[in-house]
Amino acid sequence: MSVLIVTSLGDIVIDLYSDKCPLTCKNFLKLCKIKYYNGCLFHTVQKDFTAQTGDPTGTGVGGDSIYKFLYGEQARFFGDEIHLDLKHSKTGTVAMASGGENLNASQFYFTLRDDLDYLDGKHTVFGEIAEGLETLTRINEAYVDAKNRPYKNIRIKHTYILEDPFDDPSQLAEMIPDASPEGKPKEEVKDDVRLEDDWVPMDEELGVQELEEVIREKAAHSSAVVLESIGDIPEAEVKPPDNVLFVCKLNPVTEDEDLHTIFSRFGTVISADVIRDFKTGDSLCYAFIEFEDKEACEQAYFKMDNALIDDRRIHVDFSQSVSKLWSQFRQKDSQKAKGNGCFKCGSTDHIAKDCVGGNQASKFIVKDQNRQHGGGEGYDMVFEGDGEREKSHDKEKKIPSRHGYGEGKRQDRYHERDTEDKAATRNNGSRRQQREDVRDRDRERERER
């Protein structure tokens, strides 16, 4: 009477006490036969105490006995089979995890050390581990959280009955699946994020050089994300061109033409630019060389590093600059903006500056003459509300009164308003003159003192 349990950490063979605990052993064997335990988690692992499993929900509060499937809901639990000579005396003891007296279902546990006398007389001991104590040791060493649940899932993969002394009930044949199920049970509750049982650490999966390369790539990507967030590069995924060289430690007297001539022997040079100070025009002693193809660039990289140019040993490397790529991304952005259509009327077949009309008037206008810079071509500042004021002003000037009386009254109001503005200007000028006179008198008094 034994069962082979295949877990994600190794195999375990259990010998059952079928003579002393027939009800419990029959329940365990038939549940294994219908593959009830396949995919069940070791949901509770208490180091040097117990490792508990057998709940398809993975919560520790689920599970049904085989008698429920055979006889109905009222037979979900079955009674204890506690014997005083069956104790938790050694590592690998197998016992039922019950919800109370005579409340056994499907959950069971393994003891992880000797002499757990505290559990004697409280739980039904129905077997012991015959093979696979090393697997039990690996389960005991699992990292767990505050609720004693492993951070990396430990699952029962398969169960195989090696010997079964009990006859199968007639209803059991319908419950046996055609193939052993794999993966997670359908009833499993997803409450916390865990590492799955087939997860392998990267340092165990890759070699030393491959691992270092992956780490470098991740570090470079993290740096690129930071540069994108502060605006140094257009996108984190952007890559520098592979046909441009960076040359430094140049002599200040080295010119663009000199570098073009020297590097042209490796292939066609599109540009050779010595970077200069924007104020003084002096060389900053480094340059960028752009080739027509990648092969010429690589050849120049291997041949010209540490070469002597104008009595200076130069250093050559592949360029990491993406400054020339900014224009490409700006063009993409502008094309995207063009695809958004007109914000005035909502149409998608033209943009706002080409709009000839719309259902709703915009509250923003663009003035044709830039008076701040002396008029002429260009655009002035955009002001909210100016559009309504100018439209209303135009209506008042263009729409005449039917009898002429309204037009005359409106012109009178404009005349009175201009008169008041001129009077206010004269008053402001006289007050300003008075203040200047007072200041002059104060200065003369100070001189006399």
C-alpha positions in Angstrom: 0.0 0.0 0.0 2.1 2.9 -1.3 1.8 6.0 -3.4 4.4 7.9 -5.5 3.9 11.7 -5.3 5.8 13.7 -7.9 6.4 17.3 -6.7 8.1 20.3 -8.3 11.1 19.7 -6.0 11.4 15.9 -6.3 9.6 12.6 -5.8 8.2 11.2 -2.5 7.1 7.6 -1.9 4.6 7.1 0.9 3.8 3.8 2.7 0.2 3.8 4.1 -1.1 2.2 7.3 -4.1 0.7 5.6 -4.7 -1.9 8.3 -5.0 0.6 11.1 -6.5 3.5 9.2 -8.6 1.9 6.3 -11.1 4.8 6.0 -8.3 7.4 5.7 -6.1 5.3 3.4 -9.0 4.5 1.1 -9.9 8.2 0.9 -6.3 9.1 0.1 -5.8 6.3 -2.5 -9.0 7.1 -4.4 -8.3 10.8 -4.5 -4.9 10.0 -6.0 -6.6 7.7 -8.5 -9.0 10.4 -9.8 -6.0 12.8 -9.9 -7.5 15.1 -7.3 -4.2 16.2 -6.0 -2.6 17.1 -9.3 -1.5 20.7 -9.2 -2.2 21.2 -5.5 0.1 23.7 -3.8 2.1 23.2 -0.6 0.2 26.2 0.7 1.7 26.2 4.2 5.3 25.3 5.0 6.3 25.9 8.6 10.1 25.4 8.9 11.0 22.4 11.1 7.4 21.7 11.8 5.0 20.7 9.0 4.4 21.1 5.2 0.7 21.0 4.4 -1.0 20.4 1.0 -4.1 18.7 -0.6 -6.3 21.8 -1.1 -7.1 22.5 -4.7 -8.0 26.1 -3.9 -4.6 26.8 -2.4 -6.1 28.7 0.5 -6.0 26.0 3.3 -9.7 26.1 3.8 -10.9 24.0 0.9 -10.8 20.3 -0.1 -13.3 17.4 -0.2 -13.1 13.8 0.6 -13.7 11.0 -1.9 -16.9 10.2 0.0 -18.5 13.5 -1.0 -18.0 12.5 -4.7 -19.5 9.1 -4.0 -22.3 9.8 -1.6 -23.0 13.6 -1.7 -22.4 16.8 0.2 -23.3 15.3 3.6 -20.3 12.9 3.3 -17.7 15.7 2.7 -15.9 15.0 5.9 -15.2 11.6 7.6 -14.2 10.6 11.1 -10.8 10.4 12.8 -8.8 7.2 13.1 -6.4 8.1 15.9 -4.3 5.3 17.4 -2.0 5.9 20.4 0.8 3.8 18.8 0.8 6.0 15.7 2.7 9.1 16.7 4.5 12.1 15.2 7.8 10.6 16.3 10.0 11.0 13.2 10.5 13.2 10.1 8.3 12.3 7.2 5.2 11.2 9.1 2.1 11.7 7.0 -1.2 12.7 8.8 -4.5 14.3 8.0 -5.0 18.1 8.4 -8.5 18.3 9.9 -10.7 21.3 10.6 -11.6 19.9 14.0 -12.7 16.6 15.5 -13.9 14.2 12.8 -13.6 16.8 10.1 -11.1 15.2 7.7 -11.4 15.8 4.0 -8.4 15.9 1.5 -5.7 18.0 3.2 -2.7 16.3 4.7 0.8 17.2 5.9 4.3 15.9 6.3 6.3 16.4 9.5 9.6 18.2 9.0 11.4 17.1 12.1 11.3 14.4 14.8 9.3 14.3 18.0 6.4 16.5 17.3 4.5 15.2 20.4 2.2 18.2 20.4 0.3 16.7 17.5 -0.2 13.2 18.9 -3.8 12.3 19.6 -5.2 15.3 17.6 -4.6 14.2 14.0 -4.9 10.9 12.1 -1.5 9.5 11.3 -1.9 7.2 8.2 1.5 6.8 6.7 5.2 7.7 6.5 7.8 8.6 3.8 9.6 5.5 2.5 11.7 7.4 -0.1 12.4 11.0 -0.8 13.4 12.6 2.5 15.8 14.8 0.5 12.8 16.2 -1.3 11.2 16.9 2.1 14.4 18.7 3.1 14.2 21.0 0.0 10.6 21.8 0.9 11.6 22.7 4.5 14.3 25.1 3.1 11.8 27.1 1.0 11.5 30.8 1.6 8.1 31.7 2.9 6.2 34.9 3.8 4.6 35.9 7.1 1.7 33.5 6.4 4.2 30.6 5.9 3.3 30.4 2.1 6.4 29.8 -0.1 7.4 32.7 -2.4 8.0 30.2 -5.1 5.1 27.8 -5.6 5.7 24.1 -4.7 3.2 21.8 -6.4 2.2 18.2 -6.6 2.7 17.4 -10.3 1.3 13.8 -10.4 0.3 11.0 -8.1 0.8 7.3 -9.0 -0.7 4.4 -7.0 1.9 1.7 -6.5 -0.3 -0.7 -4.6 -4.1 -0.4 -3.7 -5.8 -3.0 -1.4 -9.2 -1.4 -1.7 -11.7 -2.2 -4.5 -12.9 0.7 -6.6 -16.5 1.8 -6.1 -18.7 1.5 -9.2 -19.1 5.3 -9.4 -15.3 5.9 -9.4 -14.7 4.8 -13.0 -16.5 7.9 -14.3 -14.3 10.2 -12.3 -10.9 8.9 -13.5 -9.6 11.2 -16.2 -8.3 9.8 -19.5 -4.9 11.6 -19.0 -3.2 12.9 -15.9 -4.0 16.7 -15.6 -1.2 19.2 -15.7 -0.9 22.8 -14.5 -3.0 24.6 -11.9 -6.3 23.3 -10.6 -9.4 25.0 -11.8 -10.5 25.8 -8.2 -7.2 27.6 -7.3 -7.7 31.0 -5.9 -5.3 33.7 -7.2 -4.9 36.1 -4.3 -1.1 36.8 -4.2 1.5 37.0 -6.9 4.0 34.2 -6.6 6.9 32.7 -8.6 5.6 29.7 -10.5 7.1 26.3 -9.8 8.9 26.1 -13.1 10.6 29.4 -12.7 14.4 29.1 -12.8 16.8 31.9 -11.6 18.7 33.6 -14.4 22.1 32.8 -12.8 21.2 29.0 -13.0 19.9 29.2 -16.5 22.7 31.2 -18.2 26.4 31.1 -18.2 28.7 33.7 -16.6 29.3 35.6 -19.8 25.7 35.5 -20.9 24.5 36.6 -17.5 26.9 39.6 -17.5 25.6 40.6 -21.0 22.0 40.5 -19.8 22.9 42.6 -16.8 24.6 45.1 -19.0 21.7 45.3 -21.3 19.2 45.9 -18.5 21.5 48.6 -17.0 21.8 50.3 -20.3 18.0 50.2 -20.8 17.5 51.7 -17.3 19.9 54.5 -18.1 18.1 55.1 -21.4 14.8 55.5 -19.7 16.3 58.1 -17.3 17.8 60.0 -20.3 14.4 59.9 -22.1 12.6 61.2 -19.0 15.0 64.2 -18.7 14.9 64.9 -22.4 18.4 64.0 -23.4 17.3 61.4 -26.0 14.0 61.2 -28.0 13.1 57.6 -26.9 14.6 55.0 -24.6 14.7 52.4 -27.5 16.6 54.7 -29.8 20.0 53.3 -31.0 22.9 55.4 -32.1 23.9 55.0 -35.8 26.4 52.2 -36.5 28.2 54.1 -39.3 29.5 57.0 -37.2 32.8 57.1 -35.3 33.7 59.3 -32.3 37.3 60.6 -32.4 38.8 62.4 -29.4 42.2 63.7 -28.2 42.7 65.6 -31.4 45.2 68.4 -31.9 43.5 71.8 -31.8 45.0 72.5 -35.2 43.4 69.5 -36.9 40.7 70.6 -39.4 37.7 68.9 -40.9 39.4 68.4 -44.2 42.3 66.7 -42.5 40.1 64.1 -40.9 38.1 63.6 -44.1 41.3 62.9 -46.1 42.7 60.5 -43.5 39.6 58.4 -43.0 38.6 58.4 -46.6 41.0 55.5 -47.3 38.6 53.1 -45.4 35.6 54.1 -47.5 33.3 56.9 -48.5 33.1 59.6 -45.8 29.8 61.5 -45.7 30.9 64.1 -43.2 33.8 64.8 -40.8 32.9 67.4 -38.2 35.3 68.8 -35.6 33.2 70.1 -32.7 34.1 73.7 -31.9 33.2 76.2 -29.2 30.2 78.2 -30.3 31.6 81.5 -29.0 35.3 81.4 -29.8 35.3 78.8 -32.7 38.2 77.0 -31.1 38.4 73.2 -31.5 37.2 71.1 -28.6 39.5 68.4 -29.7 36.9 65.8 -30.7 35.0 65.0 -33.9 32.4 62.8 -35.5 33.2 60.8 -38.7 30.2 59.5 -40.7 30.8 56.8 -43.2 28.5 55.7 -46.1 28.4 52.0 -44.9 29.0 50.1 -41.7 31.9 48.0 -42.9 34.1 51.0 -43.6 33.2 52.4 -40.2 34.3 49.1 -38.5 37.5 48.9 -40.4 38.4 52.5 -39.5 37.6 51.7 -35.9 40.1 48.9 -35.7 42.8 50.6 -37.7 42.8 54.2 -36.5 42.5 53.8 -32.7 45.7 55.2 -31.1 46.9 56.4 -34.5 49.1 59.5 -34.7 47.5 62.7 -36.2 49.3 66.0 -36.0 51.6 64.7 -33.2 48.6 63.5 -31.1 47.6 59.9 -30.3 43.9 59.9 -31.0 41.3 57.6 -29.5 38.5 56.2 -31.8 35.2 54.6 -30.7 31.8 54.1 -32.0 29.5 57.1 -31.6 26.8 57.0 -28.9 25.3 60.4 -29.9 21.7 60.5 -31.1 21.5 64.2 -31.7 21.0 63.9 -35.4 18.0 61.6 -34.8 16.0 64.3 -33.0 14.9 65.7 -36.4 13.5 62.3 -37.4 11.4 62.1 -34.3 10.2 65.7 -34.7 9.0 64.8 -38.2 7.2 61.8 -36.9 5.6 63.9 -34.2 4.5 66.5 -36.7 3.0 63.9 -39.0 1.1 62.5 -36.0 -0.1 66.0 -35.2 -1.3 66.4 -38.9 -3.2 63.2 -38.6 -5.3 64.6 -35.7 -7.3 66.9 -38.0 -8.7 70.3 -37.3 -9.3 71.4 -33.7 -11.7 74.2 -34.8 -14.4 72.2 -36.7 -13.4 68.6 -35.8 -12.8 67.5 -39.4 -10.0 65.0 -40.1 -9.4 66.0 -43.8 -7.5 69.2 -43.0 -5.7 71.0 -40.2 -6.6 74.2 -38.3 -4.7 76.7 -40.5 -6.5 75.5 -43.6 -9.9 75.6 -42.0 -12.4 77.8 -43.9 -15.2 77.5 -41.4 -16.6 75.4 -38.7 -19.6 74.5 -36.6 -18.2 76.2 -33.5 -16.2 79.4 -33.4 -12.9 79.1 -31.7 -12.2 81.2 -28.6 -8.6 81.7 -29.7 -7.3 83.7 -32.6 -3.9 84.2 -34.3 -3.2 87.8 -35.2 -1.6 88.4 -38.6 0.6 91.3 -37.7 3.2 91.1 -35.0 3.2 94.6 -33.7 5.6 93.8 -30.9 8.3 93.3 -33.5 7.4 96.2 -35.8 4.7 94.5 -37.8 5.3 92.5 -40.9 5.1 88.7 -41.4 4.8 86.3 -38.5 2.4 85.7 -35.7 1.4 87.7 -32.7 0.5 86.3 -29.3 -2.7 84.4 -28.8 -5.3 85.9 -26.5 -8.4 84.3 -25.2 -11.6 86.3 -25.9 -10.2 88.6 -28.6 -12.1 86.7 -31.3 -15.5 87.5 -29.8 -14.6 91.2 -29.2 -13.4 91.7 -32.8 -16.3 89.9 -34.3 -18.8 91.9 -32.3 -16.9 95.1 -33.3 -17.1 94.1 -37.0 -20.8 93.5 -36.7 -21.4 96.9 -35.2 -19.5 98.6 -38.0 -20.9 96.5 -40.9 -24.6 96.1 -40.0 -26.4 99.4 -40.6 -29.6 100.3 -38.8 -32.8 100.1 -40.9 -33.8 103.7 -40.2 -30.3 105.1 -39.7 -31.1 106.1 -36.1 -29.2 103.2 -34.5 -26.1 103.9 -36.6 -26.1 107.6 -35.5 -26.5 106.7 -31.9 -23.7 104.2 -32.1 -21.3 106.7 -33.7 -22.2 109.2 -31.0 -21.2 106.6 -28.4 -17.9 105.9 -30.1 -17.3 109.7 -30.3 -18.0 110.2 -26.6 -15.8 107.2 -25.7 -12.9 108.7 -27.7 -13.4 112.1 -26.1 -13.3 110.5 -22.6 -10.1 108.6 -23.5 -8.4 111.8 -24.7 -9.5 113.7 -21.6 -8.1 111.0 -19.4 -4.8 111.1 -21.3 -4.5 114.9 -20.8 -5.3 114.5 -17.1 -2.7 111.8 -16.7 -0.1 114.1 -18.5 -0.9 117.0 -16.2 -0.5 114.9 -13.1 2.8 113.6 -14.3 4.0 117.1 -14.9 3.0 118.2 -11.4 4.9 115.3 -9.9 8.0 116.2 -11.8 7.8 119.8 -10.6 7.6 118.7 -7.0 10.7 116.5 -7.5 12.6 119.5 -9.0 11.8 121.7 -6.1 12.9 119.1 -3.6 16.2 118.7 -5.4 16.8 122.5 -5.3 16.2 122.6 -1.5 18.6 119.8 -1.0 21.3 121.7 -2.9 20.7 124.9 -0.9 21.2 123.0 2.4 
